[in-house]
Amino acid sequence: MTAPRSALVDRLATYDRLVEVGIGRRPEVATALVDAGCAVTATDVFDAPVPDGVDFVRDDVVARADALDGEGPGDPYRVDAVYGLNLPAELQRSARDVAGAAGADFLFTTLGFEEPTVPVDRESVGRETLYVAPAPCHR
């Protein structure tokens, strides 16, 4: 794992239970979080292979956000943090809404050239910028 991603893992490992939105074919951070003692569930709209220790749920965060009814997003989002890596702009608002409904912090990196589409705090983590939208109870 690269040094910037190691720093990102260290930052995310401050949470006990996490969901990674849109894991795709890059499970390295989720795997490192499990190795650090975190419980991690990965989601994606397509079936994605994940290593042992990482749970996988096929889920569409946009549809999940659209279905929010005030009762919380349900499984698998009963977590402390929802995060996305290289999260495209079109998923940021939905992921933030799902995390907020779960009372979880929302943390993400962008594709690099995109600015966040939701209000965030910025943290330098290694050579990356981590965008953080704290849970409503933490604001």
Number of C-alpha atoms within 10 A of each C-alpha: 9 8 11 15 17 17 16 21 21 16 15 21 20 13 18 16 21 27 28 24 24 24 27 17 11 13 17 16 20 27 19 19 27 22 13 15 13 20 20 25 23 26 23 18 15 13 14 18 15 19 13 8 16 20 16 20 17 13 17 18 24 17 10 15 20 12 12 14 9 8 8 18 21 13 9 17 21 18 21 18 25 31 27 23 18 14 21 18 15 11 17 23 17 19 25 26 23 25 30 21 21 24 22 28 24 25 26 24 22 19 12 11 6 12 12 20 12 15 12 15 12 15 13 12 18 15 11 15 17 21 23 20 21 20 20 13 9 9 7
